[in-house]
Amino acid sequence: MSQCSYSPTRHGNVNSQYCQSTSNLSDPVANMPCESTLLSGPQQTYFADERIQIPETSHNSFSFKKLWAFTGPGFLMSIAYLDPGNIESDLQSGTVAQYKLLWMLLSATILGLLMQRLSARLGVVTGLHLAEMCYRKYKKVPRLLLWLMIEIAIIGSDMQEVIGTAIAIYLLSGTRIPIYGGVLITIIDTFTFLLFDKYGLRKLESFFGLLITVMGVTFGYEYITSKPNALGVLEGMFIPWCSGCDNKALIQAVGIIGAVIMPHNLYLHSALVKSREIDRNNKEKVRDANLYFFVEACVALFVSFVINVFVVAVFAHGLYQKTNAQVHQECLNYPSINASVFPNTGPDADKYVNADLYKGGIFLGCTYGVIALYVWAVGILAAGQSSTMTGTYAGQFAMEGFLNLQWARWKRVLFTRTIAIVPTFLLAFFSTIGDLTSLNDILNAVMSIQLPFAAIPTIAFTSNPQIMGEFTNELGNKVMSTLLSLLVICINIYTVITTVLAFDLHWLSLTIISILGVCYIFFCIYLVIHMSISMGNTWLLKYDFVKTYIADETIESNLGVYPVSYSSSASELQNQTSNQDKP
């Protein structure tokens, strides 16, 4: 296999590349893989056959023509903020706390934008996405553990997406197609839609843009139809308080973080930006790319935030402190709609509605007419289909990067879909629709627990001058992103302890959970130490344990920006082969 080497003297940047058929083992620079791991041609994902050219402009001011050329990756990334898990979290927060958690949604979106910016910068500056960089900078055992954690996150997210799509099909078919049938349809149509990239990158991105538009129109229709309190929406968005909120609302607030900021999305975004042709020998071109990708991400996440607000407001207005009996009474006006999901007799009749995707659709149909039910189902279908496809891409990027997997592309698609579809199908076949939708809180918690395994590596790499050169994180970015990671870890520990205490578990179960919890904390500490060294705290290298088992061997005692290279230095490439194989 041909190796790609880099010449730090030829262009002043180790990312300037030329390929040779033989490798020189004595020269570390000659043994660094190309922009992808070792994959090439049709084995690569998403942009194997083409990259979008960036037009030249005759002026230095902001160019909408350039912005259009860069538009695409950010909107594909933003789909993760609109998946069925997010939509269900939105409607539940509106049902439980009315408009009072909108500020949490806004905060989570802003924090998500901060992390997505770092992820995109990593891909732009280095030409390597996050999983590929993990392959180079972490030792073998932690690298494999990271891959497993991200795969768990992808599986959890995929289960939400597939279940959401199946529920949408169930509603649109008038309950004729069972949930497990919808799961099977999702498998087939995902492979069909993934063939779209064969017709061109722009056509694929346009298709995803169409799905986002469908979500905006459908959920916007529900917002206009329900006419929620606009002043209450604004107050909930900008007043960070939740007066009168109970423990259920607190759990829902924590769930918003897990629903909005998805760990695998950082891996996805860092890879998607590689679809643009960027001259990394020209720091002005790199700076331009960082700016335009950030602007695009701001626009994309603003659109996703507005759509999420639509959903929260609709159910805050319609289902907040509504009992099952009250909604059941409204459903009697539409005999074709299944009113039995809202019992009007027994102990549950006077309880507040415990909303989910399916009940949400039934409620809209009973309150605003059957059309509202079908419009809701179309929106959920668009959310499920788009997020399922981007989740599949994220799984492929993770496998390519962490494992340097040499499988054919269709095999990787089949594998990444199977590991998520099989448990989802079994759950759909042997469970009721109520059991499936109740999984959302658990899966959001899984997302939140896995978040440090994406956030910490992103911060570490983008804070390392040997990797990023003059594009390394500023102090403000380092502080904000580090605090976010620590906050998420603390929230995760609190959530697990609260959840465990709520159940009367056997001592064996408690022991297993305790062991897993300790392992989780120690792995987070491992990653934080590695991040700290990358940020410049190289005094930690004086400890033999840190130097042997944690630190990347290419880390130097004085992390500085080298004048010959703005994106990374030749020292990053030293001892690369031996570093990858060490435990």
Protein Blocks (a to p, Z undefined) as FASTA:
>chain_A
ZZddddfklnopakbccddfbdcfklmklmcccfblmbghjlbghjlmbccdddddfbfb
dcfklmmmmgojlmmmmmmmmgfklmmmmmmmmmmnommmmmmmmmmmmmmmmmmmmmmm
mmmmnopafklmmmmmpcfklmmmmmmmmmmmmmmmmmmmmmmmmmmmmmmnoomacfkl
mmmmmmmmmmmmmmmmmnojklmmmmmmmmmmmmmmmmmmmmmmnopafklmmmmmmmcc
dehiafklmmmmmmmmmmmmcfklmmmmmmmmmmpccdfkbmklmmmmmmmmmmmmmmmm
mmmmmmmmmmmmmmmmmmgopafklmmmmmmmmmkbcfklmccedjklmpccdddfklmm
mmmmmmnojklmmmmmmmmmmmmmmmmmmmmmmmmmmmmmmnopabdfklmmmmmmmmmm
mmmmmmmmmmcfklmmmmmmmmmmmmmmmmmmmmmmmmmmmmpmklnmmmbccfklmmmm
mmmmmmmmmmmmmmmmmmmmmpccdfklmmmmmmmmmmmmmmmmmmmmmmmmmnopamlm
mpmklmmmmmcfkbcfbdcddfkbckbcfklmgoklmmmmpZZ
